[in-house]
């Protein structure tokens, strides 16, 4: 039994692991480091190119529920996250280098995984294939995929947050505090007065933006709503940032005991806390403008930037027109598509797609029917969205409670508890009946 996996990101790594641990011979193609994308910096598997946060661990949050389901399915990505975990309060935050190293070493240690470091430009026709090349799929492979699917691919733009050197920060103006009270060492806070906030806001509005490479220039730039550049949020009005990434609720200044007018949060990038990323500060400002504007934040006046914010294109397919909830292509059932390419947004969501594609590819080559996850589980709800949304208005989606259907008329305050408890119960019952290792 053999399967070809194209792409060594979160989805491809997870798919390869799920297949290999079940005895399948996997050929894993990854073009990095020979050919890098506009966002990647290394050749390691499952490199995290945006934030180092995998979002909430709370099971009564959609992302926490998704993590719980993946853990029950022995997800490689979840094991790597636990290995590389940093203090993050309510969020699962990881040391990105340790995380990708764990995944890389795990896959290279598996005897039935053959790793080939080259770009694939054509999708093999007569074998079981999982395409998990992510939102930065190379142009030639995207063209090949377009021919197979018979529809044009879509694209939106995603952005990276800057990372600053801890030694360059003025800690006399900053304080540690987690707004949820989980772990006050998880976030460093830069409080702003009303005057400081509006001075920063005006500078942000008037700063020059980078228009991108030729391949990124389109008549209408469409950002994913869950990852808007901070200057795009600012254009929506002066209060947008104060009720978004700069909200001060739950973050009282320890010296005054009062909440500041606004707060910029910084999250540790590694266990040693030598680097911090600016939470919610994904941006397409020009590099000199990033230095000028972001150094207006109290405590960051002399910040050294270890990585600047950037914008890159993300490619995804019109999944409801061509995909089944098993992540098989409708007109070619031996072809699976997983990860952000299929229209999920987020690290854990990408891993979910790889796990489902890997599991179903295994069932297919074993002569069994691929499985459809129960729609009342978080995985099932996401896959249902992928397969059954309106194709003409399809946009990438995070895990969220709003995806759940079939909810009886109950009081609003009990709604989330009902959804999560039902999801856990149905998932456990389904997993027990599945009877696969």
Secondary structure, DSSP 4 states (H G I P E B T S, - for coil): -EEEEE--SHHHHHHHHHHHTTT-EEEEE--TTTS--SS--S--TT---S-SEEEE--TTSHHHHHHHHHHHTT-HHHHHHHHTEE--TTEEEE-HHHHHHHHHHHHHT-TTEEEE-S---S--SSS-EEE--GGG--HHHHHHHHHHH-S--EEEEEEEEEEEEGGGS-GGGEEE--TTSS-TTSEEEEEE-HHHHHHHHHHHHHS-B----GGG--SS--B-GGG--HHHHHTT-TTTTTTTTT--TT-B-TTTSSB-SEEEEEEESSTT--EEEEEEEE--B-HHHHHHHHTTSTT-TTPPEEE--EEEEEEE--HHHHB-TTSEETTEEEEEE-GGGGTB-SHHHHHHHHHHHHHHHHHHHTTSPPP---TTSHHHHHHHHHHHS-GGG---B---GGG-----S--HHHHHHHHHHHHHHHHHHHHHHH---
